[in-house]
Amino acid sequence: MTETKRSLQTGTDAERAAILADLLTVREVAHDIFVAPRMPDGVGRIFGGQVVAQALAAARQTVDEGRQPHSLHAYFLRGGDEAYPIELRVERDFDGGSFSNRRVIASQNGSPILNLTASFQRHSAAPSWPAPMPDVQGPEGLMDELDSPARKQPVDLGERVPALIRHRAFEMRIPADHWVNAKAPEGPTFFWFRVTAPLSDDMAVHRLALTYLSDYGLLATALVNRGIRIKFDEARMASLDHALWFHSEARVDDWLCFVTDSPFLGAGRALTRGQFFTRDGTLVATASQEGMIRLPEGSYIPPTAG
């Protein structure tokens, strides 16, 4: 572990992975009503990927074991607060011969913070023609995101490190030119993810962990793709909605490549997309997200000409 990571994180890899597994385990307190755990000693805003994954976990508990999620669509309504528990109410909208549909309202103190719809499918043995993985560099030799120069700015290390970083159970590696140079990177924008300690062999846990990860770094693609370099905490960024499609099984305690792009940035909003590939090039999931991005004057460096 590097000096920067040591200064930001606490506990061992296994301890942080256990925290992630706990966050993804929701408890039923009444019929189709669940309560989600909070991040230990978390302060401030809840990470959006956590709420989406917890809502999916609640929906999953109301569906037959033979049906697995193939898609979800979520709207972020209000910022969640780490100080309060999250209540998850599930509506069983549909159970057909092959598909089931569930709606989940995540609330705190009686106010909805997220609406999610998820669809589940009975296993179908059918041929597939997935998109090929782009030719990108592997994770070896890439920079850990926590070692990025942006993370070394006083605004990050001079204040209390968020629980999301201190207890982070995953590693994210990036090409240095993605978040360092004030110009758009050559080739695709991509990140390598993996949970740094083994998770359960239950693939439902890995799908939930992938849901959690799918919200991390995706919105920033809108800036990276355009060569806009910002200082941490100076841009106002918030997810508005999030969608995820599962194509095949994958373990998230092995490397996954998240290849992303952004077709639109404007009007204070950005649209981003991403595909998760295994190391052998198998497409396992696709994500899309629209978010609010507001850049205060002087908070960014414009792209380099040429």
Phi, psi and omega in degrees: 000135182283169180299319181297315180295321179298325182283344184256333189246156178233157176075177178270169176303316182295321179294320179289325177294324178295323176297317178299314180299321178295319180299330184272005180252111181258155187244129178280126181249345175201176183300116178062022174238127186233158174238133182259141179289161179259157173296131179304132181046031176290146180226135175089217189283140177280139176297128185300321180299330177295313182294319179298314181295321179292322176296319177295321179299320178294314179300320183299327183288350181256007184245148177305145183303330183282000181245132183242152180293137174243343176200155173212151177223127185228144172244128174275120185261316178219155175291131176285153183245124181299344184283348187231151176290163178250127174263137183237114179254126185253133173250127181270086187286326188201138170224107179252194181293327182238335187236151171229145180233137180227145171246141180230132172250119176263127185227155170226132179053035177083359180250129178296136174248342181202139169247134181227139170241132180229144178243139182238146184230140170292143184306135179232121177274097183219153179293159180220152179227073183287160175291147178285154177284135176297160179279100182231161179292144176287174185290337182298130177084355178276162182281135170290135184302328179289346176262004179301142177307328179298329180286344184268002179289148182305328182300333179272309188275344181274352180239173180298132181284130181301149179300329178303326179273314183300321183258015184301125183265359184236161175249140179231120180247142187222151169294141184302325185284353181293314186239015181247309183281145178273055175203159180294139179293152174279133181082188184294151168276132182207155175227146171255130180241149163197144170285133193273004173219151183300137173261177176304156175281356177289115184293341175297324177295321181291324176295320178294320179294323176296321176300315178302312183292332188294346179265358186263119176084350186292313183294326179297341178304327181300325178277315182301315182298337183253009177069025179266113180260128181241163172270141182305139174072007179259345173260140175271113183230134178208136177289138176259313175213161187213136178229147181214134177240129177264129181253321179204171183283149175201144174276136179266359172269013167238161186297135170235137179260126180254103182264121190235159172209173182217106182282346185210136169218119181171166179057027180076013181227158176222144174250129181229157180219156178203152177234134177263127177237145170283172181298332180273007174092010179280127177283121184247337180197156176230137181235155173213146183209139168248140182215165174273131174226118177236125184250105178300147181303132179085001183268356182223161177254121183294157182302147177288133180296141178079000000 
